[in-house]
Amino acid sequence: MYKIRKGDDVVIRTGKDSGKRGTVLRVLPEVDKLVVENVNVVKKHTKPNPQAGISGGIVEKEMPIHVSNVMLYNPQSKKGDRVGFKILEDGRKVRVFKSTDEVVDA
């Protein structure tokens, strides 16, 4: 079980996009990276390939960012917050915010 999952709102802590908020689009667990919406956007120069129907040009795309550079967004405090795990009475393992001990997963 990972602390940050697809669909979570996160706050960027470091880098050129520091302070921005976005939604996690993909999680790459083998390299501990995330792709966040509208964060770490780069311009990629693509060559045209008429056989595959790809037109050439400059394409903007989101690149992965390391999971240590993001924090889960806490709507109560309106800031990024650390995440821990807790096992409930019924045996479920859930994510909780460290500052408020509030359950993240509904």
Legacy VTK file of the C-alpha trace (Angstrom):
# vtk DataFile Version 3.0
C-alpha trace
ASCII
DATASET POLYDATA
POINTS 106 float
0.000 0.000 0.000
1.434 3.352 -1.065
1.031 6.652 0.757
0.107 8.505 -2.441
-2.226 7.023 -5.034
-3.723 7.880 -8.406
-6.388 10.582 -8.070
-4.957 12.151 -4.896
-4.520 15.927 -4.606
-0.879 16.741 -3.862
1.227 19.836 -3.189
4.686 20.145 -4.760
7.374 20.832 -2.136
10.529 21.479 -4.177
11.707 22.370 -7.652
10.525 24.815 -10.283
6.862 24.026 -9.551
7.146 24.422 -5.773
3.835 25.336 -4.116
1.642 24.167 -7.002
-1.258 21.785 -6.460
-2.305 19.017 -8.796
-3.913 15.623 -9.156
-1.852 12.448 -9.502
-2.403 11.007 -12.983
-0.102 7.969 -12.770
2.054 6.240 -10.159
5.302 4.601 -11.297
6.134 2.313 -8.329
9.256 0.747 -9.855
11.071 4.120 -9.794
9.107 5.816 -6.933
7.810 8.590 -9.192
4.460 10.214 -9.933
3.001 12.068 -12.896
1.061 15.085 -11.599
-1.369 17.123 -13.700
0.146 20.419 -14.995
3.383 19.943 -13.009
6.898 19.409 -14.421
5.709 20.175 -17.960
8.434 19.928 -20.616
8.520 20.514 -24.367
9.344 17.418 -26.396
10.410 17.735 -30.019
8.846 14.935 -32.077
9.802 13.805 -35.554
7.008 13.297 -38.078
6.185 9.687 -38.956
3.688 9.533 -41.831
3.378 5.727 -41.638
2.144 5.898 -38.019
0.159 9.082 -38.649
2.257 11.174 -36.241
2.765 14.800 -37.202
5.981 16.435 -36.106
6.323 19.440 -33.863
6.763 20.500 -30.276
4.549 18.698 -27.776
4.120 19.681 -24.122
3.876 16.758 -21.716
4.073 16.083 -17.986
7.178 14.267 -16.791
7.435 12.184 -13.607
8.417 13.782 -10.292
9.885 11.875 -7.337
7.426 10.916 -4.617
9.606 12.561 -1.937
8.997 15.969 -3.542
5.229 15.936 -2.977
2.890 15.980 0.024
-0.737 14.926 0.193
-3.076 17.955 0.323
-5.096 18.252 3.543
-8.359 20.164 2.854
-8.843 21.006 6.548
-5.527 22.799 7.025
-5.287 23.796 3.326
-1.624 22.672 3.278
0.423 19.630 2.444
0.473 16.999 5.182
2.389 13.851 6.040
0.586 10.530 5.758
0.691 7.487 8.006
-1.220 4.229 8.300
-3.664 2.984 10.898
-5.505 -0.319 11.266
-9.170 0.113 12.172
-11.199 -2.128 14.494
-12.673 -4.021 11.540
-9.156 -4.880 10.319
-8.946 -2.408 7.422
-5.659 -0.573 6.867
-6.297 3.104 6.057
-4.220 6.214 5.416
-4.394 9.013 8.001
-3.067 12.573 8.134
-0.316 12.816 10.755
-1.303 16.286 12.013
-5.029 15.684 12.569
-5.171 11.849 12.730
-8.085 12.103 10.270
-8.701 9.203 7.855
-7.836 10.038 4.226
-9.686 7.090 2.655
-13.460 7.185 2.958
LINES 1 107
106 0 1 2 3 4 5 6 7 8 9 10 11 12 13 14 15 16 17 18 19 20 21 22 23 24 25 26 27 28 29 30 31 32 33 34 35 36 37 38 39 40 41 42 43 44 45 46 47 48 49 50 51 52 53 54 55 56 57 58 59 60 61 62 63 64 65 66 67 68 69 70 71 72 73 74 75 76 77 78 79 80 81 82 83 84 85 86 87 88 89 90 91 92 93 94 95 96 97 98 99 100 101 102 103 104 105
